[in-house]
Amino acid sequence: MGLWEVDLKTGPAIYVLAVNENNAIYKSYEKVIEKTKVIPSNEGFEKWKKGIEKVYMHYFRELDESRFNLY
């Protein structure tokens, strides 16, 4: 699991905990949907992905899943 920064072309950056880059993009989209209370759609998600300038991983740590349950 890592700390990912999703920078948008419009300026803001969104930080999420995610397993990989694709998961970080999806989680950042979910955060925006939650804050703006917009109905999610496939078209909205594709538009969202086009508005991303870069995705950067700040920190990553391999987790031992046998030690605890992941939900």
N, C-alpha and C positions, 0 to 999 in steps of 0.2 A: 504494500500500500504506500502511496506517496502523496506528497503535497504538490498539487499542480496549479499553475497560474494560467488562466485563459485570458489573453489580451484581445480586446475588441478593437476594430478599426475606428470606432467612434470614441475611444478613449478609456473607458473603464476596464478594470481587470477584476476577474472573479477567481477566488481561490477555493479549491475543492480537494477533498481527500478521495483518491481514486486509485484503481488498480493499474490502469493504463491510459494512454492518450485518448482513445475513443470513449472510454468511460468518463474521463474528465470533461470532455465536450458535452456528453449527454447530461452529466450531473449539473454542469453550469447552466445548460438550457433549462433543466428542471427548476433551478434556483430562480431564474428570471421569470419563468411561468408562475411560480409560487408568489413572487413579489408583485408582479403586474396583474395577476389574476386573469390572464388571457387563456383562452382554450387552446391546448396544445394540438398541433396538427403536423403531418408529415411535411407539408409545404413550409410551415413556419420553422421547422427544424432545419430544413435544407437552406432556407434563407439565413437562419442563425449561423450555420456553419460557414457560409460565404462571408459573413461579417467578422470572422475571426482573423486577427492578424498573425498571432502565433500562440502556441501552447508550449509551456515550459515547465519542466519538473524541477522543483527546488530540493526535494528531499524524498528518498525512497528507502524503505526498510522491508526486507523479506520477513513475513510473518510465519511462524510455525503453527499451522492450523490444527495440529494434533493436540495442542495445549489448551485450546478453548474453542467454543462454538462461534461461528460467524453467522450473523443473521442479515 
